[in-house]
Amino acid sequence: MIAIGVLFMTAFALAFVLFFNFSQRKLVTQKLDQQEALLHRVIETQEFERQRIAKDLHDEIGSQLNIINLNLHRLKRKQENPEIVKETIDDIQGLLAATIRTTRQISHDLLPSTLDSFGLIAAIEELSEHYSKTNFELQFNIQENESTIEDQSVELNIFRVLQELISNATRHGGATLVSIQFWLNDEHLKLIIQDNGKGFDTHSPEFKAGLGLSNIKSRMKMSNGKVNIRSILNQGTTIKLLVKKG
């Protein structure tokens, strides 16, 4: 009887431990799911705000500055040519032109019109052309383009991920060259991004805790995709993005 009692108590204790461990794992899983859902909502809110701000900049501020600029041109033609008035108007027009350019650039960065109108490839090509005017080189090579991306949110997420990766390569990696290889077919969308930066330790706490990396992984998960990062100190970084279609 004592042996049976001990066996029963042991079995009960083991069942309790197993139940406790199961409950803890379930709580951890639920917490991770909640964090992932929260991050998704944060990203969606960010994109909504970017679109709203971009629209406001373009429709309100941009148009108003253009009207002011046109009125100054009209004023210059009608005034009696006092030299000081002309110089003042020239200064105002120069300032307005710079403000208009800045407004357009901010609007473009928040919501690239090329991406919305012509798709991901055109947006990356435009990004590459933009960097060609700097000391940083962005190479974009299309290896395969035999399909289309139907979901615009996927295009937007991939473009934002590319922006983040390029920013990391230049700001943290000190890279002067980034190359993007692009494949698109009926099964998947694949991009391989390589840079000549200083690289980093993918096992370091700083790397794992980076908010940019969390956003990248979350955007890829939202797009039914995965990200693989391989980096070697002083040898650059290679990143593979893979999105399954369908």
C-alpha positions as CSV (number, residue, x, y, z in Angstrom):
1,M,0.0,0.0,0.0
2,I,2.8,2.4,0.8
3,A,4.5,1.6,-2.5
4,I,1.2,2.2,-4.3
5,G,0.8,5.5,-2.4
6,V,4.3,6.6,-3.3
7,L,3.8,5.7,-6.9
8,F,0.5,7.5,-6.9
9,M,2.0,10.7,-5.4
10,T,4.9,10.5,-7.8
11,A,2.6,10.2,-10.8
12,F,0.5,13.1,-9.5
13,A,3.5,15.3,-9.0
14,L,4.8,14.4,-12.5
15,A,1.4,15.2,-14.0
16,F,1.3,18.5,-12.1
17,V,4.8,19.4,-13.4
18,L,3.8,18.5,-17.0
19,F,0.6,20.5,-16.7
20,F,2.5,23.5,-15.3
21,N,5.1,23.3,-18.1
22,F,2.4,23.0,-20.7
23,S,0.6,26.0,-19.2
24,Q,3.7,28.1,-19.1
25,R,4.5,27.2,-22.8
26,K,1.0,28.1,-23.7
27,L,1.2,31.5,-21.9
28,V,4.6,32.2,-23.6
29,T,3.1,31.3,-27.0
30,Q,0.1,33.5,-26.4
31,K,2.3,36.4,-25.4
32,L,4.5,36.0,-28.5
33,D,1.4,35.9,-30.7
34,Q,0.1,39.1,-29.0
35,Q,3.4,40.8,-29.4
36,E,3.5,39.8,-33.1
37,A,-0.1,41.0,-33.6
38,L,0.7,44.3,-31.9
39,L,3.8,44.8,-34.1
40,H,1.6,44.2,-37.2
41,R,-0.9,46.8,-36.0
42,V,2.0,49.3,-35.4
43,I,3.3,48.8,-38.9
44,E,-0.2,49.1,-40.4
45,T,-0.7,52.3,-38.4
46,Q,2.6,53.7,-39.6
47,E,1.8,53.1,-43.2
48,F,-1.7,54.7,-42.8
49,E,-0.1,57.8,-41.2
50,R,2.6,57.9,-43.9
51,Q,-0.1,57.9,-46.6
52,R,-2.2,60.5,-44.8
53,I,0.8,62.8,-44.2
54,A,2.0,62.4,-47.8
55,K,-1.4,63.2,-49.2
56,D,-1.6,66.3,-46.9
57,L,1.8,67.5,-48.0
58,H,1.1,67.0,-51.6
59,D,-2.5,68.4,-51.7
60,E,-2.3,71.2,-49.2
61,I,1.2,72.5,-48.6
62,G,2.5,71.8,-52.1
63,S,-0.4,73.4,-53.9
64,Q,-0.4,76.5,-51.6
65,L,3.3,77.0,-52.1
66,N,2.9,76.8,-55.8
67,I,0.2,79.4,-55.8
68,I,2.4,81.8,-53.7
69,N,5.2,81.2,-56.2
70,L,3.0,82.0,-59.2
71,N,1.7,85.2,-57.5
72,L,5.3,86.3,-56.9
73,H,6.1,85.8,-60.6
74,R,3.0,87.9,-61.4
75,L,4.1,90.6,-58.9
76,K,7.6,90.8,-60.4
77,R,6.3,91.4,-63.9
78,K,4.0,94.2,-62.8
79,Q,6.3,96.2,-60.4
80,E,8.1,99.3,-61.6
81,N,11.5,97.7,-61.3
82,P,12.8,99.0,-58.0
83,E,16.0,96.9,-57.6
84,I,15.5,96.2,-53.9
85,V,12.0,94.8,-54.5
86,K,13.3,92.6,-57.3
87,E,16.0,91.2,-55.1
88,T,13.6,90.5,-52.3
89,I,11.2,88.7,-54.6
90,D,14.1,86.7,-56.0
91,D,15.0,85.6,-52.4
92,I,11.4,84.7,-51.7
93,Q,11.1,82.7,-54.9
94,G,14.3,80.8,-54.1
95,L,13.1,79.9,-50.7
96,L,9.7,78.8,-52.0
97,A,11.3,76.7,-54.7
98,A,13.5,75.0,-52.1
99,T,10.5,74.4,-49.8
100,I,8.5,72.9,-52.7
101,R,11.4,70.5,-53.5
102,T,11.7,69.5,-49.9
103,T,7.9,69.0,-49.6
104,R,7.9,66.8,-52.7
105,Q,10.9,64.8,-51.4
106,I,9.2,64.2,-48.0
107,S,6.0,63.2,-49.7
108,H,7.9,60.8,-52.0
109,D,9.8,59.2,-49.1
110,L,6.6,58.6,-47.2
111,L,4.7,57.2,-50.1
112,P,6.6,56.7,-53.3
113,S,4.2,57.5,-56.2
114,T,6.2,55.3,-58.5
115,L,5.5,52.2,-56.3
116,D,1.8,53.0,-56.2
117,S,1.5,53.7,-59.9
118,F,4.0,51.4,-61.6
119,G,5.0,48.7,-59.1
120,L,7.9,47.4,-57.1
121,I,10.5,47.0,-60.0
122,A,10.0,50.6,-61.1
123,A,10.3,51.9,-57.5
124,I,13.6,50.0,-57.0
125,E,14.9,51.3,-60.3
126,E,14.0,54.8,-59.3
127,L,15.7,54.3,-55.9
128,S,18.8,53.1,-57.7
129,E,18.8,56.1,-59.9
130,H,18.4,58.4,-56.9
131,Y,21.5,56.9,-55.2
132,S,23.5,57.2,-58.5
133,K,23.7,60.9,-57.7
134,T,25.6,60.2,-54.4
135,N,28.8,58.6,-53.4
136,F,26.8,55.4,-52.6
137,E,26.1,52.9,-55.4
138,L,23.0,50.8,-55.6
139,Q,23.0,48.1,-58.3
140,F,19.7,46.5,-59.3
141,N,19.7,43.4,-61.6
142,I,16.5,41.6,-62.7
143,Q,17.4,37.9,-63.0
144,E,13.8,36.7,-63.6
145,N,10.5,38.6,-64.2
146,E,7.9,36.1,-65.4
147,S,4.9,37.0,-63.2
148,T,3.2,39.9,-61.3
149,I,2.6,40.8,-57.7
150,E,-1.1,41.1,-57.2
151,D,-1.0,42.3,-53.6
152,Q,0.1,45.9,-53.2
153,S,0.7,45.5,-49.5
154,V,3.4,42.9,-50.4
155,E,5.1,45.4,-52.7
156,L,5.0,48.1,-50.1
157,N,6.4,45.8,-47.3
158,I,9.2,44.6,-49.6
159,F,10.1,48.2,-50.6
160,R,10.1,49.3,-46.9
161,V,12.3,46.3,-46.0
162,L,14.7,47.3,-48.8
163,Q,14.8,50.9,-47.6
164,E,15.6,49.7,-44.0
165,L,18.3,47.3,-45.3
166,I,20.0,50.0,-47.4
167,S,19.8,52.4,-44.5
168,N,21.4,49.9,-42.2
169,A,24.1,49.1,-44.8
170,T,25.1,52.7,-45.1
171,R,24.5,54.0,-41.6
172,H,25.8,51.1,-39.5
173,G,27.8,49.0,-42.0
174,G,29.7,51.8,-43.7
175,A,28.9,50.2,-47.1
176,T,29.6,52.1,-50.4
177,L,27.9,49.5,-52.6
178,V,24.7,47.4,-52.3
179,S,23.6,45.0,-55.1
180,I,20.0,43.7,-55.4
181,Q,19.3,40.5,-57.4
182,F,15.6,40.1,-58.2
183,W,13.6,37.0,-59.2
184,L,9.8,36.9,-59.7
185,N,7.9,33.9,-61.1
186,D,4.5,32.2,-60.4
187,E,5.8,30.5,-57.3
188,H,7.8,33.1,-55.4
189,L,9.4,36.5,-55.2
190,K,13.1,36.4,-54.2
191,L,15.6,39.1,-53.6
192,I,19.3,38.8,-52.6
193,I,20.8,41.9,-51.2
194,Q,24.6,42.1,-50.7
195,D,26.7,45.0,-49.4
196,N,30.5,45.6,-49.0
197,G,30.1,47.0,-45.5
198,K,32.0,46.0,-42.4
199,G,29.5,43.2,-41.5
200,F,28.4,42.3,-38.0
201,D,28.0,39.4,-35.5
202,T,24.5,38.0,-36.0
203,H,24.7,36.3,-32.6
204,S,25.4,39.6,-30.6
205,P,22.6,40.9,-28.3
206,E,22.7,44.3,-30.1
207,F,21.9,42.6,-33.4
208,K,19.1,40.4,-32.0
209,A,17.5,43.3,-30.1
210,G,17.5,45.8,-33.1
211,L,14.1,47.3,-33.7
212,G,14.8,47.5,-37.4
213,L,15.3,43.8,-37.6
214,S,12.0,43.2,-35.7
215,N,10.2,45.4,-38.2
216,I,11.9,43.6,-41.2
217,K,10.9,40.1,-39.9
218,S,7.4,41.3,-39.1
219,R,6.9,42.8,-42.5
220,M,8.1,39.6,-44.2
221,K,5.8,37.5,-42.0
222,M,2.9,39.8,-43.0
223,S,3.8,39.1,-46.6
224,N,4.0,35.3,-46.2
225,G,7.7,35.6,-46.5
226,K,11.0,34.9,-44.7
227,V,14.3,36.7,-44.3
228,N,17.7,35.1,-44.0
229,I,20.7,37.1,-42.9
230,R,24.3,36.1,-43.3
231,S,27.1,38.5,-42.2
232,I,30.8,38.1,-41.5
233,L,32.8,40.8,-39.8
234,N,34.8,42.9,-42.3
235,Q,33.3,40.9,-45.2
236,G,29.9,42.4,-45.7
237,T,26.4,41.2,-45.4
238,T,24.1,39.0,-47.6
239,I,20.4,39.0,-47.0
240,K,17.8,36.8,-48.8
241,L,14.1,37.7,-48.9
242,L,11.7,35.1,-50.1
243,V,8.0,35.5,-50.5
244,K,5.8,32.6,-51.5
245,K,2.9,33.4,-53.8
246,G,-0.6,32.0,-53.5
